[in-house]
Amino acid sequence: MLKAVIFDFDGVVADSELLHYKALNQAFAARGLEIPKEVHWQKYLGYTDLENIMAVSEDYKMNWSQADVRQISELKAANFHALAHAEAPILDGVEPFVRMLKKAGLPLAICSGAIKTDIQLMLKHSGFADAFDVIVSAEDVTKGKPDPQGYLLALKKLNEKTSRKIGANECVVIEDSHWGLQAAAAAGMRLLAVTNTYSKDHLSPWADCVTDRLDKITIQDLQRICDSSDKS
């Protein structure tokens, strides 16, 4: 039975994956390094900022100290805020979908590898900033996706806010990457993928259902995803 919906944020609610890449690369460029877009998408897309920076340091033999990592992270955040203010990142079809879920009385959460201030910045002018009962961000976990820690924490927080017990298999998670789908699957949740970042062929092996726009999905579709025991 469908009892809750948990959203990834970057690439699901907001078209912000490219903004994060640009902001990180600007911060790396200040230290003489550039990461090709295809490399970022292949290797680092599912990482938190700190995981990304530390992995790049190791992969490119930069030997950055903890202070270096902190400074790069802070510069990336400043770059991202400037880019987010200049663009309108909320994806088409998200707002009517979110409003449909709220009208149905479903608890909603966000579970993202982004930092909370970035999420709040992009939600601020979305028209549905108050729709989410719980936001779990990079600061709330010690392990990013594909580890299930974030999704398990989101479920715990949802259960603390609602009078009805929500089981993991009663949650539909919406993701745009296989890292996120792996995390949600490890948490025991049902999986809806959206093709904003990767193709249907790439996502289908990991997901219960794949769509190209969230406003094509109905409550009945989500219920079927919850009730299904087989990959569709």
C-alpha positions in Angstrom: 0.0 0.0 0.0 1.3 3.4 -0.9 1.9 5.6 2.2 4.7 8.0 1.3 6.8 9.4 -1.6 10.5 10.3 -1.2 12.2 12.4 -3.9 15.8 12.7 -4.8 16.4 16.4 -5.6 19.0 17.1 -8.2 17.8 15.7 -11.5 14.4 14.9 -10.1 12.9 18.1 -8.7 15.4 20.6 -10.0 17.5 20.6 -13.2 20.6 21.3 -11.0 23.0 18.5 -11.9 24.7 20.7 -14.5 24.8 23.6 -12.1 26.6 21.5 -9.5 29.0 20.3 -12.2 29.7 23.9 -13.3 30.1 25.1 -9.8 32.5 22.3 -8.8 34.5 22.8 -12.0 34.9 26.5 -11.3 36.2 25.6 -7.8 38.6 23.0 -9.3 39.7 25.5 -12.0 41.0 27.8 -9.2 43.4 25.0 -8.4 44.4 24.3 -12.0 42.1 21.3 -12.6 39.2 20.6 -14.9 37.0 17.5 -14.8 35.4 16.6 -18.2 31.6 16.5 -18.1 31.5 12.9 -19.2 33.9 11.9 -16.4 31.8 13.6 -13.8 28.6 12.0 -15.0 30.3 8.5 -15.1 32.2 8.6 -11.8 31.0 11.3 -9.5 27.4 12.2 -10.1 26.0 10.3 -7.1 28.5 11.7 -4.6 28.1 14.4 -2.0 30.3 17.5 -2.6 32.8 16.3 0.0 32.9 12.8 -1.4 33.3 14.2 -4.9 36.2 16.6 -3.9 38.0 13.9 -2.0 37.6 11.3 -4.8 38.9 13.9 -7.4 41.9 14.6 -5.1 42.7 10.9 -5.0 42.0 10.2 -8.7 44.0 13.1 -10.0 46.8 12.9 -7.4 46.1 16.4 -6.0 46.9 15.5 -2.4 44.5 18.1 -1.0 44.5 18.5 2.7 41.3 18.7 4.8 41.6 22.5 4.8 41.9 22.4 1.0 38.8 20.2 0.7 36.9 22.6 3.0 37.9 25.6 1.0 37.0 24.0 -2.3 33.6 23.0 -0.9 33.0 26.6 0.3 33.9 28.0 -3.1 31.7 25.5 -4.8 28.8 26.5 -2.6 29.3 30.2 -3.5 29.6 29.4 -7.2 26.4 27.3 -7.0 24.4 30.0 -5.3 25.4 32.5 -8.0 24.4 30.0 -10.8 21.1 29.1 -9.1 20.1 32.7 -8.7 20.7 33.3 -12.4 18.6 30.3 -13.6 15.2 28.7 -13.0 16.1 25.1 -12.2 12.7 23.5 -11.3 11.9 20.8 -13.8 8.7 20.8 -15.9 6.0 18.6 -14.6 7.2 18.6 -11.0 4.9 21.2 -9.5 1.6 19.6 -10.6 2.9 16.2 -9.5 3.8 17.4 -6.1 0.4 19.2 -5.7 -1.4 16.0 -6.7 0.5 14.1 -4.0 -0.3 16.7 -1.3 -4.0 16.8 -2.3 -4.0 13.0 -1.8 -2.6 13.5 1.7 0.6 11.6 1.2 3.6 12.5 3.3 6.5 13.7 1.2 10.3 13.8 1.8 13.5 14.8 0.0 16.6 12.6 0.3 19.5 14.3 -1.5 23.3 14.4 -1.6 23.0 18.2 -2.0 23.5 20.5 1.0 20.3 21.8 2.7 20.9 25.5 1.8 21.2 24.6 -1.9 17.9 22.6 -1.7 16.1 25.5 0.1 17.5 28.0 -2.3 16.0 26.2 -5.3 12.7 25.5 -3.5 12.3 29.1 -2.4 10.6 30.3 -5.6 9.1 27.0 -6.7 5.6 27.5 -5.4 5.8 24.3 -3.4 8.6 24.9 -0.9 6.3 23.9 2.0 5.2 20.6 0.5 7.9 18.4 1.9 7.5 17.1 5.5 11.1 16.0 5.7 14.4 17.0 4.0 17.4 14.8 4.4 20.6 16.3 2.9 24.3 15.7 2.8 24.8 17.2 6.3 22.5 14.5 7.8 24.4 11.4 6.7 27.9 10.0 7.0 27.6 7.9 3.8 26.2 9.1 0.5 24.3 7.0 -2.1 24.4 4.1 -3.1 24.5 3.6 0.7 20.8 3.5 2.0 21.5 5.6 5.1 19.8 8.7 3.8 16.6 6.9 2.7 16.4 5.0 6.0 16.8 8.3 7.9 14.1 9.9 5.7 11.7 7.1 6.5 12.5 7.4 10.2 11.8 11.1 10.2 8.6 10.6 8.2 7.4 8.1 10.8 8.2 10.5 13.6 5.9 13.1 11.9 2.9 10.9 11.0 0.5 9.0 13.1 0.4 6.0 10.7 3.3 3.6 10.6 5.0 3.7 7.2 7.0 0.6 6.1 9.9 0.8 3.7 8.0 -1.2 1.0 5.1 1.4 1.3 7.4 4.2 0.1 8.0 5.0 -3.6 11.3 6.7 -4.2 11.8 8.9 -7.3 15.4 8.9 -8.6 17.3 9.8 -11.7 20.5 7.7 -11.3 21.4 4.1 -10.6 23.3 5.2 -7.5 20.1 6.6 -6.0 18.1 3.6 -7.1 20.6 1.2 -5.5 20.3 3.2 -2.3 16.5 3.1 -2.2 16.5 -0.6 -3.1 18.9 -1.4 -0.3 16.5 0.4 2.0 13.7 -1.9 0.9 11.7 0.8 -1.0 9.9 0.8 -4.4 11.6 2.6 -7.3 10.4 5.1 -9.9 13.0 6.4 -12.2 12.8 9.6 -14.3 14.9 10.1 -17.4 16.2 13.6 -16.7 19.8 12.5 -16.5 20.1 9.0 -17.8 18.2 7.1 -20.5 15.4 4.6 -20.0 17.6 1.8 -21.1 20.2 2.7 -18.5 17.6 3.1 -15.7 15.2 0.2 -16.4 17.3 -2.6 -14.9 17.3 -0.8 -11.6 13.8 0.5 -11.4 10.2 -0.8 -10.9 9.0 1.9 -13.4 10.6 4.5 -15.6 9.0 7.8 -16.9 10.2 10.8 -18.8 8.0 13.3 -16.9 6.6 13.1 -13.4 3.2 14.7 -14.4 2.6 11.6 -16.5 2.4 9.5 -13.3 -0.8 9.1 -11.4 -1.6 8.1 -7.8 -2.8 4.8 -9.3 0.5 4.3 -11.0 2.4 4.8 -7.7 0.0 2.4 -6.0 0.7 -0.2 -8.6 4.5 0.3 -8.1 4.0 -0.3 -4.4 1.8 -3.3 -4.9 4.0 -4.9 -7.6 6.5 -7.5 -6.5 8.2 -7.7 -10.0 10.2 -5.2 -12.0 8.1 -3.7 -14.7 
